[in-house]
Amino acid sequence: MNDDVSIKVKIVDRIYPLRVPVAEEQYVRQAAMHIDQRLKDMKDQYGIQENKDLLAMVALELATDNAKHKAGNWIEDNGLTEKIEHIDGLIAAIIG
């Protein structure tokens, strides 16, 4: 039994047909949407018009993020530090 599914993703107004494992379909779709959004953001931010240049810049950005993540330097806080400090303060007050 083959657990692959055929999907189509759109990046820079081009459609790419892919076969991916069913378990990875959601991640592939999210990744394609993320890439496409970063391309649009960079185009707006830097005024780059050439798609090859945009793709190179996004690839570099994503590779840098991946390298940071692998090195253990990836921290996505989302307010977590403040919550931990608050809890730490509560515990310290209880303990004395």
Secondary structure, DSSP 4 states (H G I P E B T S, - for coil): ---EEEEEEEETTEEEEEEEEGGGHHHHHHHHHHHHHHHHHHHHHH----HHHHHHHHHHHHHHHHHHHHHT-----TTHHHHHHHHHHHHHHHH-
